[in-house]
Amino acid sequence: MFLFNPDNDLALANFSPNYTPPISAVKIVADLAALPIWYVPNCSRVIADGLRNENYLQQLRKLFPFETSFVSFTDISSFPQEEIIPWGWNPALRKKLLDANVSEEKLPSIEKLKLLRDYSGRQHAVKMLRELKQTRSDFCGESHFFDNVTNLTDYLSTKINSVLKMPYSGSGKGLVWIKGGITDKQTDWCRRVIREQGGVIAEPVLKKVQDFAMEFIMEKGIVRFAGYSLFTSAASGAYMGNHLLSDSEIEKQLSQYVSIDTLNWVKSTYLQNLLRYFPHYNGYIGVDMMICGTNKNYRVQPCVEINMRMNMGVVARLFYDKFVHPYSSGKFVVDFFKKQSEALVFQQKMQKEFPLLIENKRIKTGFFNLTPISEETNYVAWVLIGKNKLELA
C-alpha cells in the first residue's frame, strides 16, 4: 500500500509523533492523494480517501490498463499482510498508523527513524561534495556546515552572494538568500536554526544553467541507478516541474555542457559511495546536481542535495517510461491555484487547447491532469505532452 505524504520533510525535521502540519501541507496531501497511482506497480493499493478520488480512478480505467485500487486510511488495518510504503517515514506518520490499528511490526522503530533523520541531514551532502571535489578538479561549488553564528558570519563576509540552508528541509524549502551582507533578521534565523537543528549550511551562489538529478534505489545493500531527472526550480529554489524525456535524451541535453564521461563517472561514483554513506537505508535516493557556468566553461556541481525518500524526479521518470509515447516528450508540473474553481477553469482551458491523444495506452500529445480536480482543488499535478521538447515556464 502506497501513501503520498509530501509533508514528510517538515515532520522528519520536527521529529515529534505529535507534529501538526501547516494547513497548506494538509491541503496538498488531500488534493494530490491519488498521485501514487502513476508510479506504483500495477495491482497495488493506494491510500486515498474520498469519492472524488474513486470517480477519477474509474475514468482513468477507460484510458489506461489500471488495476490499482484505493483504500481509505481507516481501512488500512484490514490488509495486515501488505507492506506500507509512504513518500517518506517520520514519527508522526508512525503514530498515525498505530492509531489506525496497524501492527507495530510493520512500522519502522523510533531508532530506525532516528537513523533516517540523520541520513536526511544536508551535512551529508556537504561531506559528499568535498570528497568528490578532492577526487576531481573539474567540479564546481562549495558547501560548509557551521554550528555557531560567529564562524558563519566570518565566512559570509568573504562572499558577495550566498545561500543558507537548514540541515533538515527539502524541495527548495528552508533556504535564505544573502545578497551583500547578512541582516539582523537573517542572523536571528541562523541562531534559531542552529539551536533547533544543530547548524546551518552556507554556500556561494553559482551561475546555474540547468538543474538535474541522478536517481538511485537501494535495496538490501544493493544500489542501482534508477534514471535521470531534468527539472526546473524557481529563483527561490522551489521546485517547479520536470521535463518528461528519456534518459538518453536527458543525457544528450546535459552533454551540451559537460561530457558523457563526466556524467558516467559521477554516476558510477555514487553507485559505490551511497552504500558507504547510508549502509542501513532502503528506498529511493535522489541526488540533486547543477550545471553551472564559470569564466572558462561549464562545470557540474555534483551534490547540491540528497533526498532520502521518494521524490518528484522519480515520479516523472516512472510516468514517462510507462505512460508517454516513446516519440513524444513533455513536462510534468505540480501547480497551485489560490482561488476557488481556478484549477477547474485551468483544466477546461488546457483540455480545449491541447486535446488528449492516446496511442497504445500511452499519451502521444495533449494535456492531462494526474490528480482529480473539483471546485475546491488548490493543488494539481498535470502533464503536457507534445512531439517536440516543451519548455517549463
C-alpha positions in Angstrom: 0.0 0.0 0.0 1.4 3.4 -1.0 0.8 6.7 0.7 1.6 10.2 -0.5 2.7 12.4 2.4 4.8 15.2 0.9 4.9 17.0 4.3 7.5 14.3 5.3 10.5 16.7 5.3 8.8 19.0 7.8 7.6 16.1 10.0 11.0 14.5 10.0 12.7 17.7 10.9 10.3 18.2 13.8 10.6 14.6 14.8 7.7 14.6 17.2 4.9 12.0 17.0 2.5 14.8 17.8 3.7 17.0 14.9 0.9 19.1 13.4 1.5 20.0 9.7 0.6 23.5 8.4 -2.8 24.0 6.7 -1.1 24.2 3.3 0.6 20.8 3.8 -2.8 19.3 4.8 -4.3 20.6 1.6 -1.6 19.4 -0.7 -1.9 15.9 0.9 -5.7 15.9 0.3 -5.6 17.3 -3.3 -2.7 15.0 -4.5 -3.5 11.8 -2.6 -4.1 10.0 -5.8 -0.7 10.8 -7.3 0.9 7.4 -6.4 -1.3 5.6 -8.9 1.2 6.8 -11.6 4.3 5.3 -10.1 3.3 2.2 -8.1 3.4 -1.3 -9.5 0.2 -2.4 -11.1 -2.3 -4.2 -8.7 -1.0 -2.1 -5.8 -3.3 -0.3 -3.3 -3.0 3.5 -2.8 -4.2 5.1 0.4 -6.6 7.8 -0.6 -10.0 8.8 0.8 -12.9 10.4 -0.9 -15.5 9.8 -3.6 -13.6 12.3 -5.8 -10.5 10.1 -6.0 -12.6 7.0 -6.7 -14.5 8.6 -9.5 -11.3 9.8 -11.0 -9.8 6.3 -10.9 -12.9 4.9 -12.7 -12.3 7.5 -15.5 -8.7 6.5 -15.8 -9.5 2.8 -16.3 -11.2 3.7 -19.5 -7.9 5.1 -20.9 -5.1 3.1 -19.3 -4.7 -0.5 -18.1 -5.1 0.3 -14.4 -5.6 -2.5 -11.9 -4.6 -0.2 -9.0 -7.2 0.4 -6.3 -7.8 2.8 -3.4 -8.1 2.0 0.2 -9.2 4.6 2.8 -7.0 5.4 5.8 -9.4 3.9 8.2 -9.4 0.5 6.4 -5.6 0.1 6.3 -5.6 -2.5 9.1 -7.9 -4.7 7.0 -4.8 -5.7 4.9 -2.4 -6.9 7.6 -0.1 -8.7 5.1 0.6 -5.7 2.9 3.6 -3.5 3.3 3.0 0.2 3.7 5.3 2.4 1.5 4.9 6.1 2.1 6.6 9.0 0.3 8.8 9.2 3.4 8.8 7.9 7.0 8.6 10.1 10.2 7.4 9.7 13.8 4.1 11.5 13.2 3.2 9.1 10.4 4.2 6.1 12.5 1.9 7.3 15.3 -1.0 7.9 12.9 -0.7 4.4 11.5 -0.5 2.9 15.0 -3.7 4.9 15.9 -5.3 3.3 12.7 -4.6 -0.2 14.3 -1.6 -1.0 12.0 0.6 -3.6 13.7 3.8 -2.1 15.1 5.8 -4.9 13.5 5.0 -3.4 10.1 6.4 0.0 11.0 9.9 1.3 11.4 11.1 1.7 15.0 11.9 5.0 16.5 15.6 4.0 16.5 15.4 3.4 12.7 13.6 6.8 12.3 16.4 8.5 14.2 18.9 6.9 11.8 16.8 8.0 8.8 16.7 11.6 10.2 20.5 11.6 10.4 20.8 10.2 6.9 18.4 13.0 5.6 20.5 15.9 7.0 22.2 18.2 4.5 25.5 17.8 6.2 26.0 14.5 4.3 25.8 16.5 1.0 28.5 18.8 2.4 30.8 15.9 3.0 30.0 14.2 -0.3 30.7 17.3 -2.3 34.0 17.8 -0.5 35.0 14.2 -1.3 34.0 14.5 -4.9 36.0 17.7 -5.4 39.1 16.2 -3.8 38.9 13.4 -6.4 38.4 15.6 -9.4 39.3 19.2 -10.2 36.6 19.8 -12.8 33.7 20.2 -10.4 32.4 23.5 -9.0 30.6 24.6 -5.8 31.5 24.5 -2.2 29.4 23.8 0.9 30.1 24.4 4.6 28.4 23.4 7.9 28.5 25.9 10.7 27.4 25.3 14.3 28.0 28.8 15.6 27.0 32.2 14.2 30.4 33.9 14.6 32.1 31.5 12.2 29.2 31.7 9.8 29.2 35.5 9.6 33.0 35.4 9.2 32.6 33.1 6.2 29.8 35.3 4.7 31.9 38.4 4.9 34.2 36.8 2.3 31.3 36.2 -0.2 29.2 38.5 -2.3 26.1 36.4 -2.5 25.4 33.2 -0.5 22.6 30.8 0.3 21.9 29.4 3.7 20.2 26.1 4.2 18.5 24.3 7.1 20.1 20.9 7.7 16.6 19.3 7.7 14.3 20.5 4.9 13.8 19.7 1.3 12.4 20.5 -2.2 13.8 24.1 -2.2 12.5 24.9 1.3 14.4 26.1 4.3 16.6 28.4 2.3 17.7 32.0 3.0 19.4 34.1 0.3 22.1 36.5 1.4 22.7 39.4 -1.0 25.7 41.5 0.2 25.7 41.5 4.0 23.6 39.4 6.3 20.7 41.3 8.0 19.8 41.2 11.7 16.6 39.2 10.8 18.7 36.7 8.9 21.2 36.4 11.8 18.3 35.7 14.1 17.1 33.0 11.7 20.6 31.4 11.8 20.6 31.4 15.6 17.2 29.7 15.7 18.2 27.0 13.2 21.5 26.3 14.9 19.6 26.0 18.2 16.9 23.7 16.8 18.8 21.7 14.1 22.4 21.9 15.3 23.8 24.0 12.5 23.4 26.0 9.2 24.8 25.1 5.8 26.3 28.0 3.8 27.1 28.0 0.0 28.1 30.6 -2.5 25.5 31.4 -5.2 26.6 29.9 -8.5 25.7 30.8 -12.1 23.3 27.9 -12.6 22.4 26.9 -16.2 20.5 23.7 -15.5 19.1 21.7 -12.6 19.2 17.9 -12.9 19.4 14.9 -10.6 20.5 11.3 -10.6 18.0 8.9 -9.0 19.1 5.7 -7.3 17.3 2.9 -5.4 18.9 1.0 -2.6 17.5 -2.4 -1.7 19.2 -4.9 0.7 22.6 -3.4 0.3 22.5 -3.1 -3.5 22.4 0.3 -5.2 21.0 0.7 -8.7 20.7 3.7 -11.0 17.0 4.5 -11.4 17.3 7.2 -14.0 17.9 10.9 -14.7 15.7 13.8 -13.6 15.8 17.0 -15.6 13.9 19.7 -13.6 13.4 23.4 -13.1 13.4 25.4 -10.0 12.4 29.0 -9.2 14.9 31.7 -8.2 13.9 30.9 -4.6 15.0 27.3 -5.1 11.4 26.0 -5.0 10.6 23.0 -7.3 8.7 24.0 -10.4 8.5 20.8 -12.6 10.2 18.1 -14.6 10.9 17.6 -18.2 9.4 14.4 -19.5 12.2 12.9 -21.6 14.0 9.6 -22.0 17.2 9.1 -20.0 19.2 9.1 -23.3 17.6 12.4 -24.3 18.4 14.0 -20.9 22.0 12.8 -21.2 22.1 14.4 -24.7 20.8 17.7 -23.3 23.4 17.7 -20.5 26.2 16.8 -22.8 25.8 20.2 -24.5 27.6 21.5 -21.4 29.7 18.6 -19.9 31.0 15.3 -21.3 29.2 12.0 -21.1 32.3 10.6 -19.5 31.9 13.1 -16.6 28.3 12.1 -16.1 29.2 8.4 -16.2 32.0 9.0 -13.6 29.6 10.8 -11.3 27.0 8.0 -11.6 29.5 5.2 -11.0 31.0 7.0 -8.0 27.6 7.3 -6.4 26.8 3.7 -7.1 29.9 2.9 -5.0 29.6 5.6 -2.3 26.0 5.7 -1.4 26.1 2.3 0.4 29.2 3.5 2.3 27.3 6.7 3.5 23.9 5.1 4.1 24.5 1.4 4.8 21.1 0.7 6.5 18.9 2.5 4.1 16.3 1.0 1.7 14.4 3.1 -0.9 14.9 5.8 -3.4 17.7 8.3 -3.1 17.7 11.4 -5.3 20.9 13.4 -5.7 20.3 16.9 -7.0 23.0 18.5 -9.1 23.6 21.6 -11.3 25.3 22.6 -14.5 27.0 25.9 -13.8 28.7 28.5 -16.0 32.3 29.5 -15.0 34.7 32.0 -16.5 36.0 29.4 -19.0 33.5 26.6 -19.4 30.6 24.7 -17.8 31.0 22.5 -14.8 29.0 20.2 -12.7 28.0 20.8 -9.1 27.6 17.1 -8.3 26.0 17.2 -4.9 23.5 20.1 -4.2 21.2 18.0 -2.1 20.5 14.3 -1.2 16.8 13.3 -0.9 16.4 10.1 1.2 12.8 9.4 0.1 10.5 9.2 -3.0 10.7 12.4 -5.0 9.1 14.1 -8.0 12.0 13.3 -10.2 11.4 9.6 -9.7 7.6 10.2 -10.3 8.4 11.9 -13.6 10.9 9.3 -14.7 8.5 6.4 -14.0 5.5 8.2 -15.5 7.4 8.9 -18.7 8.7 5.4 -19.1 5.2 3.8 -18.5 2.7 6.3 -19.9 4.3 8.6 -22.5 4.6 7.6 -26.2 8.3 6.9 -26.9 8.4 9.5 -29.7 6.9 12.3 -27.5 8.2 14.5 -24.7 6.6 16.9 -22.3 6.6 18.5 -18.9 5.3 17.4 -15.5 4.1 20.2 -13.2 2.7 20.4 -9.6 0.7 23.6 -9.7 -1.0 25.8 -7.1 -4.3 27.7 -7.6 -5.2 30.1 -4.9 -8.9 30.9 -5.8 -11.9 28.6 -5.7 -12.7 27.0 -9.2 -9.4 28.4 -10.6 -8.0 24.9 -11.1 -11.2 23.7 -12.8 -11.1 26.7 -15.2 -7.4 25.9 -16.0 -8.2 22.3 -16.7 -11.1 23.1 -19.1 -8.9 25.7 -20.9 -6.0 23.3 -21.3 -8.1 20.4 -22.4 -9.6 22.6 -25.1 -6.3 24.0 -26.3 -4.3 20.7 -26.0 -6.7 17.8 -26.7 -5.6 14.4 -25.4 -4.3 11.8 -28.0 -3.6 8.3 -26.6 -2.0 5.6 -28.8 -1.3 2.1 -27.5 -2.3 3.2 -23.9 0.4 5.9 -24.0 -0.1 9.7 -24.2 1.1 10.9 -27.6 0.0 14.6 -27.3 -2.2 16.8 -25.1 -2.9 17.9 -21.6 -3.8 15.5 -18.8 -4.4 16.1 -15.1 -2.8 13.4 -13.0 -4.9 14.1 -9.9 -8.6 14.9 -9.7 -9.9 18.4 -9.9 -13.0 20.0 -8.3 -14.1 23.5 -7.4 -12.3 23.2 -4.1 -9.0 22.0 -5.6 -5.9 24.1 -4.9 -3.1 21.7 -5.9 -2.9 19.8 -9.2 -0.3 17.5 -10.8 -0.6 17.7 -14.6 1.4 16.9 -17.7 1.5 18.4 -21.2 2.8 16.1 -23.9 3.9 17.1 -27.4 6.0 15.7 -30.2 8.8 18.3 -29.6 10.6 19.3 -26.4 8.3 21.6 -24.3 9.9 24.2 -22.1 9.0 24.6 -18.4 7.7 28.1 -17.8 
